[in-house]
Amino acid sequence: MYISKVEFDAVRLAQAGLYQSGRYAEHQWLWQLFSDSPQRKRDFVYRYMKASHDGGANAPHFLVVSEREPEDRPYLRRLVVKPYAPQLACGQRLAFSLRCNPVITRTAKDGTRNRVDMVQDARLRRLREGTPETDLPRRTALAQEVAPEWLARHDFGLDVDADSVQVEAYDQFRFVHPEGGKLTLARLDLRGTGTVRDAQALRHALYKGIGRARGFGFGLLLVRRIGGL
């Protein structure tokens, strides 16, 4: 496995006919670094990072975990690739950071299965219970309430300290998918601490990501050791 810092050059992307805004465009840029054949399936997860200090606003910057090394392209400003083999052990204490798509799947009375944004769902539930819209908590506060529940629904080998979970950001992205019309994806950035219970499951999560929408920059889990083992 490999972990890479990838920074694109917006001018060169435009010259190559690739520069567009939005989540789908980001997915397409990164796919160009890994798609060595039409049959290739995605084998990487990524996260959009803030632009580097010397890159300016037009220097899209990503962190990528992949099975293969990304290919260098003329429209990259910077590509740094390192082998990625986290040393994990049961009982190890870790801090983690995660950008996820906080959805759950519910089955309606007619049998259809729908994906529900847990933050919006919490908001609608309070409205149904009679809370005036003016008295509703901010969405980030609602996100703080539902984040531990979302994590508890995903067994990735880390026993998360529920009281350590901190929401750093919540928002929504709306874009047009060429094959599926308009899409809305919720983004939840969170961090916390936990204890390794299943090193193999955690390693799989670090390599493959967690939750939905991993093809659009969600699910990349990052960890670092804190004290103890």
WOHU-V109504 format. One record per run of one state. SS is the DSSP state (alpha for helix, beta for strand, coil for the rest). FROM is the first residue (numbers start at 0). TO is the last residue. If there is no record, write none. Layout:
ss=SS from=FROM to=TO
ss=SS from=FROM to=TO
//
This chain:
ss=coil from=0 to=0
ss=beta from=1 to=7
ss=coil from=8 to=8
ss=alpha from=9 to=14
ss=coil from=15 to=21
ss=alpha from=22 to=33
ss=coil from=34 to=42
ss=beta from=43 to=48
ss=coil from=49 to=59
ss=beta from=60 to=65
ss=coil from=66 to=74
ss=beta from=75 to=82
ss=coil from=83 to=91
ss=beta from=92 to=99
ss=coil from=100 to=101
ss=beta from=102 to=106
ss=coil from=107 to=111
ss=beta from=112 to=116
ss=alpha from=117 to=127
ss=coil from=128 to=131
ss=alpha from=132 to=134
ss=coil from=135 to=137
ss=alpha from=138 to=151
ss=coil from=152 to=156
ss=beta from=157 to=159
ss=coil from=160 to=160
ss=alpha from=161 to=163
ss=coil from=164 to=164
ss=beta from=165 to=176
ss=coil from=177 to=179
ss=beta from=180 to=195
ss=coil from=196 to=197
ss=alpha from=198 to=207
ss=coil from=208 to=212
ss=alpha from=213 to=215
ss=coil from=216 to=219
ss=beta from=220 to=224
ss=coil from=225 to=228
//
